[in-house]
Amino acid sequence: MSHEPADAAARLAVAIGRINRRIRPSADGLSLGLLSALSTVVRLGPLRPSELARIEGVAAPTATRAVAELESRGFVERRPDPADGRAFFVSATRAGEEAVLHARAERAARISRLLDALDDGERAAILDALSALEAAADSRDDLEESSRA
């Protein structure tokens, strides 16, 4: 097996994609995009839709559609911005918080089943790599800057 950075990156991208498809939550019928937006609102809200768009890395109309869909399902609610009557904040409802918790639990259970299918050495290798994977997952700014170049 090649350990060249480009080969490793390609292999990691394929593995992450496959795993992500296998653990995709079915909770509440939310797409990955809606679940991501809802998770962001739960974690960081209340937010303006423009803030949500920036955090999620999507265009403002995409965030607006996501907010409308999540609101129609009862997962978020709008509250007026007291400083600007034209603007509003988006907050998660209790149902939205529960949907995120359910989706996370479902994903964790699916990952647990994937890990259970591995031998001890493979499982240990993944656990040893977790800190580095978490650091890579949190380095979003680097990805945004390189995608603009």
C-alpha positions as CSV (number, residue, x, y, z in Angstrom):
1,M,0.0,0.0,0.0
2,S,1.2,3.4,-0.9
3,H,1.8,6.0,1.8
4,E,2.2,8.9,-0.6
5,P,0.1,11.9,0.6
6,A,-2.0,12.1,-2.5
7,D,-2.7,8.3,-2.4
8,A,-3.5,8.5,1.3
9,A,-5.8,11.5,0.8
10,A,-7.7,9.6,-2.0
11,R,-8.1,6.5,0.1
12,L,-9.3,8.5,3.1
13,A,-11.8,10.4,0.9
14,V,-13.2,7.1,-0.4
15,A,-13.3,5.5,3.1
16,I,-15.0,8.5,4.6
17,G,-17.6,8.7,1.8
18,R,-18.4,5.0,2.1
19,I,-18.7,5.1,5.9
20,N,-20.8,8.3,5.7
21,R,-23.2,6.7,3.4
22,R,-23.5,3.6,5.6
23,I,-24.1,5.5,8.8
24,R,-26.4,8.2,7.3
25,P,-29.2,8.7,9.8
26,S,-32.8,8.1,8.8
27,A,-34.1,10.0,11.8
28,D,-37.0,12.2,11.0
29,G,-36.3,11.9,7.3
30,L,-33.7,14.8,7.4
31,S,-31.2,15.0,4.6
32,L,-27.5,15.4,5.7
33,G,-27.7,19.1,4.8
34,L,-30.8,19.7,6.9
35,L,-29.4,17.7,9.8
36,S,-26.1,19.7,9.6
37,A,-28.0,23.0,9.6
38,L,-30.2,21.9,12.5
39,S,-27.1,20.6,14.4
40,T,-25.5,24.0,14.0
41,V,-28.6,25.8,15.2
42,V,-28.8,23.5,18.2
43,R,-25.1,23.9,19.0
44,L,-24.6,27.7,18.3
45,G,-28.1,29.2,18.1
46,P,-29.9,31.5,18.1
47,L,-28.4,32.5,14.7
48,R,-29.4,34.8,11.9
49,P,-29.9,32.8,8.6
50,S,-26.8,34.7,7.2
51,E,-24.7,33.4,10.0
52,L,-26.0,29.9,9.5
53,A,-25.1,30.1,5.8
54,R,-21.6,31.2,6.6
55,I,-21.0,28.5,9.2
56,E,-22.5,25.8,6.9
57,G,-20.6,27.1,3.9
58,V,-23.7,27.5,1.7
59,A,-25.3,30.3,-0.1
60,A,-27.8,32.5,1.7
61,P,-30.8,31.2,-0.3
62,T,-29.8,27.6,0.6
63,A,-29.8,28.5,4.3
64,T,-33.1,30.3,3.9
65,R,-34.7,27.2,2.3
66,A,-33.2,25.0,5.1
67,V,-34.6,27.2,7.8
68,A,-38.1,27.2,6.1
69,E,-38.0,23.4,5.9
70,L,-36.8,22.9,9.5
71,E,-39.5,25.4,10.6
72,S,-42.2,23.6,8.8
73,R,-41.2,20.4,10.6
74,G,-41.3,22.2,14.0
75,F,-37.5,21.8,14.5
76,V,-36.7,25.6,14.6
77,E,-38.5,28.8,15.3
78,R,-37.9,32.3,14.2
79,R,-37.7,35.2,16.7
80,P,-37.5,38.8,15.7
81,D,-34.2,40.7,16.1
82,P,-35.0,43.4,18.6
83,A,-32.2,45.6,17.1
84,D,-33.4,45.2,13.5
85,G,-37.1,44.7,12.8
86,R,-36.4,43.3,9.3
87,A,-34.1,40.5,10.6
88,F,-34.8,37.4,12.7
89,F,-32.9,34.8,14.7
90,V,-33.4,31.0,14.3
91,S,-33.5,28.9,17.5
92,A,-34.0,25.2,17.9
93,T,-37.1,23.8,19.4
94,R,-37.2,20.9,21.8
95,A,-38.2,18.7,18.9
96,G,-35.2,20.0,16.9
97,E,-32.8,19.2,19.8
98,E,-34.3,15.7,20.1
99,A,-34.0,15.1,16.4
100,V,-30.3,15.9,16.6
101,L,-29.8,13.7,19.6
102,H,-31.6,10.9,17.9
103,A,-29.6,11.2,14.7
104,R,-26.3,11.3,16.6
105,A,-27.3,8.2,18.6
106,E,-28.3,6.4,15.4
107,R,-25.0,7.3,13.7
108,A,-23.0,6.2,16.8
109,A,-24.9,2.8,16.9
110,R,-24.1,2.3,13.2
111,I,-20.4,3.2,13.7
112,S,-20.3,0.8,16.7
113,R,-21.5,-2.0,14.5
114,L,-18.9,-1.2,11.9
115,L,-16.2,-1.2,14.6
116,D,-17.5,-4.5,16.0
117,A,-16.9,-6.1,12.6
118,L,-13.2,-5.2,12.7
119,D,-10.4,-7.3,14.4
120,D,-8.7,-5.9,17.5
121,G,-5.7,-4.5,15.5
122,E,-7.9,-2.6,13.0
123,R,-10.1,-1.2,15.8
124,A,-7.0,-0.1,17.8
125,A,-5.6,1.6,14.7
126,I,-8.8,3.6,14.2
127,L,-8.9,4.5,17.9
128,D,-5.2,5.6,17.7
129,A,-6.1,7.9,14.7
130,L,-9.1,9.5,16.3
131,S,-7.2,12.6,17.7
132,A,-5.7,13.3,14.3
133,L,-9.0,12.8,12.5
134,E,-10.7,15.2,15.0
135,A,-8.0,17.8,14.4
136,A,-8.5,17.4,10.6
137,A,-12.3,17.7,11.0
138,D,-11.8,20.9,13.0
139,S,-9.5,22.6,10.5
140,R,-12.3,24.0,8.3
141,D,-10.6,27.3,7.8
142,D,-7.8,25.7,5.9
143,L,-10.2,24.0,3.5
144,E,-12.1,27.2,2.9
145,E,-9.0,29.1,2.1
146,S,-7.6,26.5,-0.2
147,S,-10.9,26.1,-2.1
148,R,-10.9,29.9,-2.9
149,A,-7.4,29.7,-4.4
